[in-house]
Amino acid sequence: MALSRLKELEADMKKCFRCSLCKMAPLPTVVDPKFGDGCPCSNLYHFHGYSGSGKSIMALSLVNGRIKVDRTLADITFACTACGLCDVSCKFIMEAERHAINMALREHIVEEGFAMAAHRPMIADLQEFGNPAGRMEDPALGWAKELGIKIMSQQRAPVLLFTGCMRCSDPRTDEVARRSALLLRKAGVDFGIMPEGASCCGLPAYWTGHRDAFTKAANELVTRFDGMGVETVVAVSGSCLGAIRSKYPEYARAPKAKVLHITELLAELIQDGRLPLPRPVERKVTYHDPCYLGRQSEPPLEWKGEYKVTRNCMNYTEPPKEMNRGVNGVYEPPRRILRAIKGLDFVEMHRIREYSYCCGGGGGVPLSFPELARSTALGRLDEAKAVGAEMLVTACSHCRANLAGSQGLPERQTMPVVDIVDLVYEAASIDGGDARNAARS
């Protein structure tokens, strides 16, 4: 099955002429040559095979029967954060689906029995318990009851706050979920949270090439969404938003409800005056665009046509194929929020929006290649320091956890990493909320 999906992408594989643009931010967008890299794995391992181009060439060799799947191929393929930078950078000059090739290659490798050993327990827990961390008590059910938040199995509301599964194993993620609920309540939003504990969007299975497990998790979650009759699903984490909005329609089906990220809703509530931010936050911050909130959050585009060849070498599509280029991700709402907070000095990093540098927390990399996860995070933190920021803000639980957790060596100055919800909570002056305390917790 997975090999047939690779064969469908053969024309895209053949479009590569090894320009190496998949390894970097497009040159017209580079502000500082020190921060011109785009591909974390190419940056660390310095070998072409780790790039989007290298993976396309390996996939083409598989399709044409020149090589077979082995452990070395699997290790190179999975030493990648699945961030999709190679895809949007490649599309700066040509039309080829690099990310789709990368993911189909992972799925074929898993189907051939070469899944990464570090990923197997996580996938087994996801399939058995609906949570990649295994059976764990959901802390949200405690604070939701304490705060009087609706539990959707018992009550009805038009908005579902989807807080995801990571909060079960990460107290800071749980605090971000709790603060999101308090902000919505202050703004007068009628909402509830999921019943029966934390539910995973299934993205870890997508990242690690376990297509069937991802499809099953996605279908089950969409069935639950639809059964609740909610009008809007609001994802707290950027990674969950990317999974539901972008990957579900391709691998399973889209929910009937509108799907938003918490920053999209908060930006609207702030603009409408429903969520005032009276408290100044005197801090110089920069913002990290999460990959799955940004370039990897675009819904798939439908296209019906055929690939053709001219001059016996050049592939093209008839009719022309419209492609996602990463430009329609959730970029402006977080920035509108930061600009609305009094006293906040917001500066941009060099690699932003669709060309944002990955945090290193995706693709299953923290489990299988921790040195890559840490190297990528430190590169991003160096960029934040280079623009003079004293705090790094993001909008994804995986990003926050990896950027914060990769610090700590005595020779490196640490930088606080917070979720944007923490800053809104502080500015809204709920219970004297302070993002600096959140950063230390």
C-alpha positions in Angstrom: 0.0 0.0 0.0 2.6 2.6 1.0 4.8 1.7 -2.0 1.9 2.5 -4.3 1.5 5.9 -2.6 5.2 6.4 -3.3 4.8 5.5 -6.9 2.0 8.1 -7.3 4.6 10.7 -6.3 7.3 9.5 -8.8 6.9 12.5 -11.0 7.6 14.8 -8.1 10.7 12.8 -7.2 12.0 13.3 -10.7 11.7 17.0 -10.5 14.6 17.3 -8.2 17.8 18.6 -9.8 19.8 18.9 -6.5 19.7 22.7 -6.2 19.8 22.2 -2.4 17.2 24.8 -1.8 15.5 22.3 0.4 18.3 22.8 3.0 17.9 26.5 3.4 15.6 29.4 3.6 15.2 30.9 0.1 18.0 33.4 -0.5 15.8 36.5 -1.0 14.4 35.9 2.5 17.7 35.6 4.3 18.4 38.5 6.6 21.5 37.2 8.4 23.7 34.5 6.7 24.2 32.9 10.1 20.5 32.1 10.2 20.1 31.0 6.6 19.7 27.2 7.3 16.3 25.7 6.9 16.7 21.9 7.3 17.6 20.9 10.9 18.9 17.5 9.9 21.0 18.7 7.0 22.4 21.3 9.3 23.5 18.8 11.9 24.5 15.8 9.8 26.0 17.6 6.8 25.1 14.9 4.3 22.8 15.2 1.3 20.8 12.1 2.1 19.2 13.8 5.1 17.7 16.6 3.0 14.4 16.7 1.2 16.2 16.1 -2.1 18.1 13.1 -0.6 14.9 11.5 0.6 13.3 12.0 -2.8 16.3 10.3 -4.5 16.1 7.4 -2.0 12.4 7.1 -2.6 12.9 7.1 -6.3 15.4 4.3 -6.0 12.9 2.3 -3.9 10.2 2.8 -6.5 12.5 1.7 -9.3 13.7 -1.3 -7.4 17.3 -0.2 -7.2 17.4 -0.4 -3.4 15.4 -2.1 -0.6 14.4 -0.9 2.8 17.1 -1.5 5.5 18.0 -0.1 8.9 20.3 2.6 7.5 17.6 3.9 5.2 15.1 4.0 8.1 17.6 5.8 10.3 18.3 8.5 7.8 14.6 8.9 6.9 13.4 9.3 10.5 16.3 11.6 11.5 14.0 14.4 10.4 11.5 16.6 12.3 8.9 16.4 9.6 8.7 20.2 9.7 8.0 20.6 6.0 10.5 23.4 5.4 12.0 21.5 2.5 8.6 21.5 0.9 7.9 25.2 0.9 11.5 26.1 0.1 11.5 23.8 -2.9 8.2 25.3 -4.1 9.9 28.7 -4.1 11.3 27.7 -7.6 9.4 24.6 -8.6 6.3 22.5 -8.0 7.1 19.3 -6.1 5.6 17.6 -3.1 8.7 17.0 -1.0 6.8 16.6 2.3 4.3 14.2 0.8 7.3 12.1 -0.4 8.9 12.2 3.0 5.8 11.0 4.8 5.0 8.3 2.2 8.6 7.1 2.5 8.1 6.8 6.3 4.9 4.9 5.9 6.5 2.4 3.5 9.5 1.9 5.9 7.1 1.1 8.7 5.0 -1.2 6.5 8.3 -3.1 5.7 8.9 -3.7 9.4 11.6 -1.1 10.0 9.7 1.3 12.4 11.9 3.0 14.9 12.2 1.0 18.1 11.8 4.2 20.2 8.5 4.9 18.6 6.8 1.6 19.1 5.8 1.9 22.8 4.3 5.3 22.1 2.2 4.0 19.2 1.1 1.0 21.3 0.0 3.3 24.1 -1.9 5.5 21.6 -3.7 2.5 20.2 -4.6 1.0 23.6 -5.3 4.1 25.7 -5.8 6.9 23.2 -2.8 8.6 24.7 0.9 8.2 23.6 2.0 8.5 27.2 -0.1 5.5 28.2 -2.8 5.4 30.8 -2.6 8.5 32.9 -5.0 10.5 35.0 -6.2 13.6 33.2 -5.6 16.6 35.5 -8.0 18.7 33.5 -11.0 16.9 34.8 -10.0 18.1 38.3 -9.6 21.8 37.5 -12.5 21.8 35.1 -14.8 20.6 37.9 -13.2 23.0 40.4 -13.7 25.9 37.9 -17.2 24.9 36.9 -16.1 24.2 33.2 -18.6 22.2 31.3 -17.8 18.5 30.6 -19.3 17.8 27.2 -20.6 14.3 27.9 -22.9 15.8 30.5 -23.6 19.3 29.1 -23.8 21.1 25.8 -21.9 24.1 24.4 -21.3 25.5 21.0 -17.5 25.6 21.5 -15.2 22.7 22.4 -11.8 23.6 23.9 -9.6 20.8 22.7 -6.8 20.6 25.2 -5.1 17.5 23.8 -3.1 14.8 25.5 0.3 16.3 26.3 -1.1 17.9 29.5 -1.3 14.5 31.2 2.5 14.2 31.1 3.6 17.8 31.2 2.4 20.1 34.0 3.2 23.3 32.0 1.0 22.2 29.1 -1.8 21.5 31.6 -1.4 25.0 33.0 -1.7 26.5 29.5 -4.9 24.5 29.0 -6.3 25.7 32.3 -5.4 29.3 31.5 -7.0 29.1 28.1 -10.2 28.0 29.8 -10.1 30.9 32.2 -9.5 33.4 29.4 -12.5 32.0 27.4 -14.6 32.2 30.5 -13.6 35.8 31.2 -14.6 36.6 27.6 -18.0 35.1 28.1 -17.5 32.2 25.6 -19.9 29.2 26.1 -17.6 26.3 25.9 -16.7 22.9 27.4 -13.9 20.3 27.4 -13.7 16.7 26.3 -15.0 14.0 28.5 -13.3 10.7 29.5 -9.9 12.1 29.9 -7.3 13.5 27.5 -7.7 12.6 23.9 -4.8 12.6 21.4 -5.1 14.0 17.9 -3.0 11.2 16.7 -0.2 13.4 15.3 2.6 11.3 16.8 1.4 8.4 14.6 1.4 10.6 11.5 4.9 11.8 12.3 6.3 8.3 12.8 4.8 6.7 9.7 2.1 4.7 11.4 -0.6 5.6 8.8 -3.2 3.1 10.0 -2.9 4.2 13.7 -3.2 7.9 12.7 -6.2 7.3 10.5 -7.9 5.3 13.2 -7.2 8.0 15.9 -8.4 10.7 13.5 -11.6 9.0 12.6 -12.4 8.2 16.2 -11.8 11.8 17.3 -13.9 13.3 14.5 -16.7 10.9 15.4 -16.6 12.2 18.9 -16.5 15.9 17.7 -19.5 15.3 15.4 -21.4 13.5 18.1 -21.1 16.4 20.5 -22.8 18.7 17.9 -20.3 21.5 18.6 -20.0 24.4 16.1 -16.4 25.2 16.8 -13.4 23.1 18.0 -10.6 25.3 19.5 -7.2 23.6 19.7 -4.9 24.8 22.4 -1.7 23.4 20.8 -0.5 24.3 17.3 0.4 20.7 16.6 -3.2 19.6 17.2 -4.5 22.4 14.9 -2.2 21.2 12.1 -3.2 17.6 12.5 -7.0 18.3 12.5 -7.1 21.1 9.9 -4.5 19.8 7.5 -4.0 16.0 7.9 -7.4 14.8 8.9 -9.1 15.6 5.5 -6.3 13.7 3.7 -6.0 10.6 6.0 -9.5 10.4 7.5 -12.1 13.1 7.3 -12.6 16.7 8.5 -15.0 17.3 11.4 -18.3 19.1 10.7 -17.3 21.9 13.2 -15.1 24.8 12.3 -11.6 24.3 13.6 -9.6 27.1 15.2 -6.4 27.6 17.1 -6.7 29.3 20.5 -4.8 32.3 19.1 -7.3 32.8 16.3 -10.1 33.0 18.9 -8.2 35.1 21.4 -7.2 37.6 18.7 -10.9 38.0 17.7 -12.0 38.3 21.4 -9.4 41.0 22.0 -10.2 42.9 18.9 -14.0 42.8 19.7 -13.3 44.1 23.2 -14.6 41.0 24.9 -11.2 40.2 26.4 -9.6 43.4 27.7 -5.9 43.3 28.5 -5.4 46.1 31.1 -2.1 45.0 32.7 1.1 46.1 31.0 3.7 43.4 30.3 7.1 45.0 30.3 9.2 42.5 28.4 11.1 42.2 25.1 9.9 39.0 23.3 10.1 37.3 20.0 7.8 34.7 18.5 8.5 31.3 17.2 6.1 30.1 14.4 5.3 26.4 15.1 5.6 24.3 11.9 2.1 22.7 12.4 0.4 25.9 13.2 2.1 27.6 10.3 3.2 26.0 7.0 1.7 22.6 8.0 -1.8 23.8 8.8 -3.2 24.4 5.3 -6.1 22.1 4.3 -5.2 19.8 1.4 -6.2 21.1 -2.1 -8.2 18.9 -4.4 -6.8 18.4 -7.9 -7.9 16.1 -10.7 -5.7 15.8 -13.7 -2.6 14.0 -15.0 1.1 14.2 -15.1 2.6 14.7 -18.6 6.1 14.8 -20.0 7.5 17.1 -22.6 10.9 16.9 -24.4 11.2 13.4 -22.9 12.4 14.9 -19.6 10.2 17.7 -18.2 7.2 16.8 -16.1 4.1 19.0 -15.9 0.5 18.7 -14.8 -2.6 19.2 -17.0 -4.5 21.2 -15.8 -2.0 23.0 -13.7 -1.9 21.7 -10.1 -2.6 24.2 -7.4 -0.3 23.6 -4.4 -0.1 24.5 -0.8 3.0 26.7 -0.3 2.7 27.3 3.4 1.6 30.9 3.1 -1.9 30.4 4.5 -0.9 29.1 8.0 -1.9 30.8 11.3 0.7 33.6 11.3 -1.1 36.9 11.9 -3.4 36.1 14.9 -0.5 35.4 17.3 1.2 38.6 16.2 -2.0 40.6 16.6 -2.2 39.4 20.1 1.4 40.3 20.9 0.9 43.8 19.5 -2.2 44.2 21.6 -0.4 43.6 24.9 0.6 46.9 26.5 4.2 47.4 27.3 5.3 44.4 25.2 8.3 45.0 23.0 7.9 42.5 20.2 10.7 41.8 17.7 10.8 39.3 14.9 13.4 36.7 14.3 15.0 36.3 10.9 13.3 33.0 9.8 9.6 33.5 10.3 6.2 32.5 8.9 6.4 29.8 6.2 10.2 29.8 6.5 10.3 29.5 10.2 13.1 27.3 11.6 11.8 24.2 13.4 11.9 23.8 17.2 13.1 20.2 16.9 10.2 18.8 18.9 8.3 17.1 16.0 8.6 14.0 13.8 9.2 11.7 16.8 12.8 13.0 16.9 13.0 13.7 20.7 12.5 10.0 21.3 14.6 8.6 18.5 17.3 11.3 17.8 17.5 13.4 21.0 20.8 15.0 19.8 18.9 16.4 16.7 16.0 17.6 18.8 18.4 19.5 21.1 20.6 20.9 18.3 17.6 22.2 16.5 16.2 23.9 19.6 19.5 25.5 20.5 19.8 26.9 17.0 16.4 28.5 17.3 17.2 29.9 20.7 20.4 31.4 19.4 18.4 33.2 16.8 16.0 34.6 19.5 19.0 35.9 21.4 20.5 37.4 18.3 17.5 39.7 17.8 17.8 40.9 21.4 14.8 39.1 22.9 14.7 38.2 26.6 11.8 35.7 26.2 10.8 33.3 23.5 7.0 32.9 22.9 5.4 30.1 21.0 1.9 28.6 20.5 2.5 24.8 20.5 3.0 22.5 23.4 5.7 20.4 21.6 7.6 23.6 20.6 7.5 25.0 24.2 8.5 21.7 25.7 11.5 21.1 23.4 12.7 24.7 23.3 12.6 24.9 27.1 13.9 21.4 27.8 16.9 21.6 25.5 18.5 24.3 27.7 20.4 24.0 30.9 24.1 23.5 30.2 26.2 25.7 32.5 28.0 27.3 29.5 24.8 28.4 27.8 22.6 31.3 29.0 19.0 30.1 29.3 16.1 31.9 27.9 12.5 31.7 29.3 10.1 30.0 26.8 6.4 30.5 27.3 3.2 29.8 25.5 1.4 32.9 24.2 -1.5 32.0 26.4 0.7 32.7 29.4 1.3 36.3 28.2 -2.4 36.9 27.5 -3.3 35.5 30.9 -0.9 37.9 32.5 -2.1 40.9 30.5 -5.7 40.0 31.3 -4.8 40.1 35.0 -6.6 37.0 35.9 -5.7 36.0 39.5 -2.6 38.1 39.1 -1.3 35.7 36.5 2.4 36.2 35.7 4.1 34.6 32.7 7.5 35.0 34.4 6.3 32.5 37.1 5.0 30.3 34.3 8.4 30.3 32.7 10.1 29.2 36.0 7.6 26.5 36.8 
